[in-house]
């Protein structure tokens, strides 16, 4: 049994606590929660009958806790993850793992030195349609990859940003690229591989925030493919889609829905009998998968901890998408194409004003 604690009881904690606190994850249970805002911690603790803490030191001192899910504002992930690691706890950290590459490196180093595992939450990789598309990719069914596109067209009104003072700030959150689209950017890189360079533009169209709420970018991959990122929280009046398109010389797959959870197009030059089964049985995430891929994600974490298996998204893997996001911001600030393996100079992400 892996015993979890939640550090941070804000909006995202609802998904994590429902899964861990109600026994939906085999061999896992929730034992404690922590948040300096007393009402938030107490509400989740009361709902699941677990301990509530309002300071991190007493929370991390618990001996009955094996792993900590860091669900605090993004800019605070590094210090909280490092503190958990030093306390001997395995770390599950929400996306993005950090806002600065140096912070991500420090988190990886701290977990290595403490002998604990670091997991970065990328639950969309476990969506059933995504799993099937990845299996097709690994089997070589796409042939030469030509172009990949991700679209995040979501609605986040001013009330959303006003919920917490850290939302939409450079120091603690980042904009649509860092927050809402980070899963999709990870997905694009996971399917197409190493990015050579990026060119991006962004605006703050509707929200009154420091960061961007709308961005577009083009990417060049090492394998010769091109990529497109379209991300906005300025869709009105409701969410439109979160999608991934993979175009290759031998096939095309598009996964859409609200969060890359529904197959919209599945065609290959060399058709297989199994293609019909994929479309009929796996085109939409099963309704029992709470929060799309979160349940499968946590089951993977528990399996890795119990059986000493490698994580699909560890610290190094999580760092890849952060480096790409940092390059996007560098391009936005400079107006220039930016090569990966660069040193951020103008990007404001993670900077405290």
Order of alpha helices (4+ residues) and beta strands (2+ residues): beta-alpha-beta-alpha-beta-alpha-beta-alpha-beta-alpha-beta-alpha-beta-alpha-alpha-beta-beta-beta-beta-beta-beta-alpha-alpha-alpha-beta
